[in-house]
Amino acid sequence: MKFTPPKIGRFSSSSVGMVIAGILVLILLGTSVFIVDQTEEAVITRFGRYIGTKGPGLQFKLPFGIDRNYTVNVRTVQTQEFGFRTMRGGNAPPYSSQTMESVMLTGDLNIVDVEWIIQYRVVDPKAWTFNVNERTPTIRDVSRSAINMLVGDRAIMDIMGVERSAIEDAGLVYMNEIFRSYGLGIDVIAVKLQNVTPPSGVQEAFEDVNKAMQDLERLINEGQQAYNEEIPKARGEAERTIQIAQGYATERVNKANGDVARFNSVYDEYRLAPDVTRQRLYYEMIEDVFKDEKDMVIIDRNLDSFLPIMNLGSR
């Protein structure tokens, strides 16, 4: 018996064409459509030349590699750590020291271990994509240079105390100036010193000095608070005393003006009738002097034929 193999059907030319067309459509869609996340912007190049930047959403470009897109995160604040690393995940400790990059020489020739972080955001996706190749190493090198320079200009006690904020502010300004001159396309928004510690051999002594400085600052603040409480109170008392004195002065002046006015009125009357006025003033004076006396008789010394008799009254 002779074996006859089954007949295999052949694809028609139209079916092959549809498959090829479908593949081409998939390739076309895959190379011309892309999605930009809400936190990103896409830098578009055509044959390697920059042509524009597109925002979040569904975007289109020329297919088959003619246009290329480079997505850049422009919303998230990124952080670089110096002198330590924050470990995440697993059983690893949450903190890992990196001493070599944080040991610095101070202005008074002491060794200090400074840990710090910087936070930055990409503000120019085009510059971030094209201007600098080694972006992260550049950021770290510039930051280390800035902090080393600022620490080297100050004494160790100032770095551990009152100059921390000044170093952070000056470092922020200096780093932004350097990054703008490089055209890196980022903006540093924060520089924060974390731990500033002296060499281990003298750490206890420096901690005692730092504690003394903190006590000094606390006492100064308490004294300032007491000053702020007492000075307004003393000023209020002084103002009250001045107002009382001014009121007394006004009263005395008004009384003196009244006496002057009364004297002038009496004087005017006196000029019109001197004898009558003189007699009236005499009577008023006598009445005022003896107004509180009782059982008193006043006799004119020029009276001749008068026998004064004392009224004994009844007892």
Disulfide bonds with the S-S distance in Angstrom:
none
